[in-house]
Amino acid sequence: MANDFPAFQKLPPEIRHYIWRMALTAQWSFTTFHRVNKSIKAVGKFHNRAVSQACHEARQIMHSTHTKVDGLGWFDFTRHLFFFRDIESSRGSLVQQIAYNYNLYPYIQHIVLNPRSQAHLMDAACFIADRCNLLRTIVIIGPWFIPTATDQYDPDEDWLDPYEDWSDVTVKSLIELDLQPLLDAIEYRGSENDAWISWYLSRLDQAVRRLPTPLPEHLELDDNVSWRIQNTLEQLQLLFGGSYNISPRLYLRTVAQMRSPSQNTIQERIEDIDPGSVA
């Protein structure tokens, strides 16, 4: 910067520091973790290292905007999204190994869970709730099925299980993903997300309430996909405390949404699903 703008050093220190701070924190970064031999490596998009290495003053400012995790690197936890697949029951799982080897989880504020199944989702959520005390955002990728908007019970459709896609959102790296809509939603459209969650819960409740009492013979509540999703969200609410939109704020995404190039807002997605469903 000094070469491009020679007068930069003549600016008051507080202005220079503000500029460095903005340059270092302007963009979101995101990582996941891979095993490399016997060590663990964070891979993805990191903060602007060129800025932090520009001069001594820039490096000093980085020390105030970023936190160093020994063995993993520097992170701006306020604008860094951590991706985790899920947690296995074995002590040697990657998610658990990070907890044992690095002081990372107490700093994490934004996390994405991409579990392999319903059971893996709850195991990972319990693990995170116990360790990530500063968590502000939790994004859960799963088959968030949206039931039909009707009060009329259908003995076939209401017990038909849709295809559930719990696959990994990445093929090679996180760079493949279209993360901008999600990052924009986290940063700017929290109220729209809250509206979507409220709408979704009401749709699930409608689907569960239309089930007959007593249930058909040989069927249980957990055979109904809407009940299973509703129960999952209730467990997450109890696990993380507060309501669905605070402590931390919950975002739901499907595998298809994470891979899609669509730039639609949450509001537009709601209207595509059910026009007029949200005032």
Backbone torsions as a table, in degrees:
resi	resn	phi	psi	omega
1	MET	NA	-34.8	179.9
2	ALA	-61.5	-35.7	179.5
3	ASN	-72.8	-35.5	-178.9
4	ASP	-78.9	-28.1	-175.3
5	PHE	-140.5	80.5	-174.5
6	PRO	-55.5	-27.7	-177.6
7	ALA	-80.8	-0.5	-177.4
8	PHE	-57.6	-42.7	-177.3
9	GLN	-68.3	-15.3	178.8
10	LYS	-85.6	-8.6	177.1
11	LEU	-68.8	152.7	175.5
12	PRO	-57.3	146.1	-177.0
13	PRO	-55.0	-40.3	-177.1
14	GLU	-64.8	-31.9	178.3
15	ILE	-73.4	-43.3	177.6
16	ARG	-59.6	-44.9	-178.3
17	HIS	-63.9	-38.2	178.3
18	TYR	-63.6	-41.7	179.8
19	ILE	-64.7	-45.4	177.9
20	TRP	-60.6	-42.6	-178.2
21	ARG	-62.7	-42.7	178.8
22	MET	-64.5	-40.9	179.9
23	ALA	-65.2	-33.3	-177.1
24	LEU	-81.7	-23.2	-173.6
25	THR	-119.6	10.5	-173.7
26	ALA	-69.4	-31.5	-173.3
27	GLN	-115.4	151.1	173.1
28	TRP	-77.2	150.9	171.1
29	SER	-126.1	165.0	-176.2
30	PHE	-155.0	145.3	-178.5
31	THR	-146.8	157.2	164.9
32	THR	-125.7	-172.8	-174.5
33	PHE	-131.8	138.9	177.6
34	HIS	-127.4	149.0	171.0
35	ARG	-81.2	132.7	174.7
36	VAL	-126.2	104.8	-171.9
37	ASN	57.7	-119.2	-179.4
38	LYS	-100.2	2.8	-178.7
39	SER	-109.4	173.6	179.1
40	ILE	-117.9	135.6	-178.6
41	LYS	-123.4	133.6	173.5
42	ALA	-83.4	127.8	-178.4
43	VAL	-128.6	144.2	-179.3
44	GLY	148.3	-138.3	178.4
45	LYS	-113.5	123.3	-178.4
46	PHE	-104.6	179.2	178.0
47	HIS	-62.5	167.3	-178.3
48	ASN	-70.1	93.1	-176.2
49	ARG	-67.5	-31.2	179.1
50	ALA	-60.9	-38.7	178.1
51	VAL	-66.1	-45.5	-176.5
52	SER	-66.5	-19.6	-179.6
53	GLN	-102.7	9.3	-176.1
54	ALA	-66.3	-39.3	-178.6
55	CYS	-166.5	175.1	-178.4
56	HIS	-62.0	-39.9	-178.7
57	GLU	-64.5	-41.2	178.2
58	ALA	-63.0	-40.6	178.8
59	ARG	-65.5	-36.9	177.4
60	GLN	-63.2	-43.9	179.8
61	ILE	-64.2	-38.8	178.9
62	MET	-58.9	-33.2	179.7
63	HIS	-65.3	-22.0	179.1
64	SER	-94.1	-19.9	-178.8
65	THR	-101.0	-20.5	-177.0
66	HIS	-122.0	159.2	178.2
67	THR	-120.5	132.8	179.3
68	LYS	-90.8	126.5	173.2
69	VAL	-105.6	111.0	-176.4
70	ASP	-53.6	127.7	179.3
71	GLY	92.1	-14.4	-178.6
72	LEU	-121.1	-31.9	177.4
73	GLY	122.8	-165.6	-177.7
74	TRP	-96.6	138.8	-178.9
75	PHE	-136.6	137.3	166.3
76	ASP	-93.7	92.9	-171.2
77	PHE	-66.0	-19.6	179.1
78	THR	-72.0	-21.7	-177.8
79	ARG	-138.4	45.6	179.7
80	HIS	-132.5	127.8	-178.4
81	LEU	-104.5	121.6	-179.7
82	PHE	-101.4	127.7	179.6
83	PHE	-101.5	130.0	173.7
84	PHE	-131.2	138.0	178.9
85	ARG	-71.6	-66.4	171.0
86	ASP	-174.4	-166.9	-177.9
87	ILE	-123.8	135.8	177.6
88	GLU	-93.2	165.3	-179.1
89	SER	-75.5	-20.6	-177.2
90	SER	-75.8	148.2	-178.5
91	ARG	-64.8	-21.7	-176.4
92	GLY	-87.2	7.4	-178.8
93	SER	-64.1	152.8	-176.2
94	LEU	-61.5	-45.4	-178.8
95	VAL	-60.5	-42.1	179.0
96	GLN	-71.3	-37.8	-179.9
97	GLN	-61.8	-36.4	176.2
98	ILE	-61.6	-41.3	179.9
99	ALA	-63.3	-37.9	-178.0
100	TYR	-76.2	-32.8	-171.2
101	ASN	-100.0	-22.0	-173.0
102	TYR	-135.3	144.7	177.6
103	ASN	-89.0	70.9	-173.8
104	LEU	-107.3	-49.2	-171.0
105	TYR	-57.2	-36.1	179.9
106	PRO	-62.0	-16.5	-177.7
107	TYR	-100.0	-17.8	-172.8
108	ILE	-64.3	132.9	178.3
109	GLN	-114.7	-25.0	-177.0
110	HIS	-134.4	126.7	-174.5
111	ILE	-140.9	145.6	175.9
112	VAL	-117.9	126.1	174.9
113	LEU	-105.4	128.2	179.6
114	ASN	-124.2	70.2	-171.3
115	PRO	-74.7	166.3	-179.0
116	ARG	-92.4	-11.9	-178.5
117	SER	-167.7	171.6	176.7
118	GLN	-58.7	-45.9	-178.9
119	ALA	-63.8	-42.0	178.2
120	HIS	-63.7	-35.4	178.2
121	LEU	-59.4	-50.0	-176.1
122	MET	-69.3	-36.4	176.6
123	ASP	-61.0	-45.7	-179.2
124	ALA	-68.2	-40.2	179.7
125	ALA	-61.9	-41.5	177.1
126	CYS	-62.9	-42.6	179.6
127	PHE	-60.9	-45.1	-178.2
128	ILE	-69.7	-44.1	-179.4
129	ALA	-59.6	-31.8	-178.4
130	ASP	-77.3	-20.8	-171.8
131	ARG	-118.7	-27.4	-174.7
132	CYS	-98.2	79.4	-174.6
133	ASN	-72.0	-18.5	-178.8
134	LEU	-100.6	11.8	-173.7
135	LEU	-60.7	127.9	178.0
136	ARG	-111.3	-27.2	-176.2
137	THR	-136.7	131.3	170.0
138	ILE	-130.1	119.3	178.8
139	VAL	-104.2	126.3	-179.2
140	ILE	-117.4	121.3	-179.4
141	ILE	-96.0	120.7	-178.8
142	GLY	-164.2	179.7	179.9
143	PRO	-83.4	77.9	-175.4
144	TRP	-80.0	80.1	-178.0
145	PHE	-64.4	135.1	179.0
146	ILE	-107.5	113.1	-176.9
147	PRO	-71.0	163.3	178.6
148	THR	-65.5	141.3	-179.5
149	ALA	-84.9	86.5	178.3
150	THR	-156.2	152.9	174.4
151	ASP	-96.4	-1.6	-177.1
152	GLN	-86.8	119.3	179.0
153	TYR	-69.3	134.4	177.1
154	ASP	-118.9	110.9	-175.3
155	PRO	-63.0	-15.6	177.1
156	ASP	-98.2	-57.0	-174.4
157	GLU	-63.7	-36.5	-175.5
158	ASP	-71.6	-10.9	177.3
159	TRP	-118.9	11.3	179.0
160	LEU	-89.6	117.6	-179.3
161	ASP	-79.6	122.5	176.7
162	PRO	-73.9	165.3	174.8
163	TYR	-64.9	130.5	-178.4
164	GLU	-110.0	115.6	-177.7
165	ASP	-96.4	102.5	176.3
166	TRP	-106.7	21.2	-173.6
167	SER	-71.5	166.4	177.4
168	ASP	-70.6	132.4	-178.4
169	VAL	-72.1	-21.5	-178.6
170	THR	-104.6	148.9	173.1
171	VAL	-102.2	-47.7	178.9
172	LYS	-119.2	-47.6	-176.8
173	SER	-154.3	166.8	178.7
174	LEU	-66.6	-20.7	-179.1
175	ILE	-61.5	-23.5	179.6
176	GLU	-67.5	-27.8	-171.2
177	LEU	-74.6	151.7	174.2
178	ASP	-93.8	85.2	-172.7
179	LEU	-88.8	-13.2	-173.9
180	GLN	-60.2	-43.1	177.2
181	PRO	-58.9	-39.7	178.8
182	LEU	-67.3	-45.2	179.5
183	LEU	-63.1	-39.2	177.0
184	ASP	-63.8	-40.4	179.5
185	ALA	-64.1	-42.5	179.7
186	ILE	-63.7	-41.1	-173.2
187	GLU	-85.5	-35.3	-170.3
188	TYR	-121.6	-22.5	-169.7
189	ARG	-121.3	41.9	178.9
190	GLY	-61.4	-38.5	-179.2
191	SER	-67.4	-36.1	176.2
192	GLU	-65.7	-39.9	177.1
193	ASN	-62.3	-42.2	178.9
194	ASP	-60.5	-39.8	178.6
195	ALA	-64.1	-40.4	179.1
196	TRP	-64.5	-44.2	179.3
197	ILE	-60.4	-45.1	-179.7
198	SER	-62.4	-43.4	177.5
199	TRP	-62.0	-43.6	-178.0
200	TYR	-64.1	-42.5	179.0
201	LEU	-63.3	-39.2	179.0
202	SER	-66.3	-36.9	178.0
203	ARG	-66.6	-42.3	177.2
204	LEU	-63.7	-42.2	-179.9
205	ASP	-62.4	-41.0	177.8
206	GLN	-59.9	-42.6	-179.1
207	ALA	-66.9	-36.5	-179.8
208	VAL	-74.3	-38.5	-177.6
209	ARG	-67.6	-25.0	-178.8
210	ARG	-80.8	-6.5	177.2
211	LEU	-66.7	142.1	-175.9
212	PRO	-74.1	156.6	174.0
213	THR	-125.8	120.4	-0.4
214	PRO	-75.0	166.0	179.0
215	LEU	-69.5	156.2	175.9
216	PRO	-56.5	150.6	-178.6
217	GLU	-58.7	140.7	178.3
218	HIS	73.6	8.6	177.7
219	LEU	-117.5	145.2	176.9
220	GLU	-121.0	165.7	179.4
221	LEU	-57.0	-39.9	-176.8
222	ASP	-72.8	0.2	170.7
223	ASP	-81.8	-10.1	-179.5
224	ASN	-98.2	122.6	-173.7
225	VAL	-64.2	-35.3	179.3
226	SER	-65.0	-41.2	177.3
227	TRP	-64.0	-40.4	-179.1
228	ARG	-63.0	-43.9	179.8
229	ILE	-66.7	-44.0	178.5
230	GLN	-59.1	-42.7	179.4
231	ASN	-65.0	-38.0	177.5
232	THR	-61.4	-46.5	-179.6
233	LEU	-65.0	-35.5	177.0
234	GLU	-66.2	-40.5	177.4
235	GLN	-64.1	-40.3	178.3
236	LEU	-65.0	-39.0	178.6
237	GLN	-61.4	-45.3	179.1
238	LEU	-66.6	-36.7	-176.6
239	LEU	-66.8	-44.4	-175.6
240	PHE	-97.1	-8.4	177.3
241	GLY	78.9	164.4	178.5
242	GLY	72.2	-152.5	179.4
243	SER	-104.3	-171.2	-176.6
244	TYR	-72.8	-15.5	-174.4
245	ASN	-114.8	8.3	176.3
246	ILE	-140.2	156.0	169.0
247	SER	55.4	57.2	-8.1
248	PRO	-91.6	175.0	176.2
249	ARG	-76.7	133.5	-177.1
250	LEU	-97.7	133.5	174.1
251	TYR	-123.6	136.1	179.0
252	LEU	-113.3	132.5	177.2
253	ARG	-139.6	149.9	173.1
254	THR	-97.2	166.1	176.7
255	VAL	-58.9	-42.2	-179.0
256	ALA	-62.2	-39.8	179.9
257	GLN	-65.8	-36.7	-179.3
258	MET	-70.1	-28.6	-179.0
259	ARG	-93.3	-12.4	-173.1
260	SER	-76.0	143.5	176.2
261	PRO	-82.2	-1.7	-177.0
262	SER	-60.3	138.4	178.4
263	GLN	-107.0	19.1	-179.0
264	ASN	-62.3	147.6	174.4
265	THR	-78.7	166.4	177.3
266	ILE	-58.5	-40.7	-179.5
267	GLN	-60.2	-42.6	-179.8
268	GLU	-66.0	-35.2	178.2
269	ARG	-66.3	-39.0	177.6
270	ILE	-61.3	-47.0	-177.7
271	GLU	-66.1	-31.7	176.7
272	ASP	-65.4	-37.0	-178.3
273	ILE	-75.6	-46.4	-174.8
274	ASP	-149.2	86.0	-177.6
275	PRO	-54.3	132.9	178.6
276	GLY	81.9	4.8	-177.9
277	SER	-72.6	-22.5	179.5
278	VAL	-122.0	128.8	-177.8
279	ALA	-69.0	NA	NA
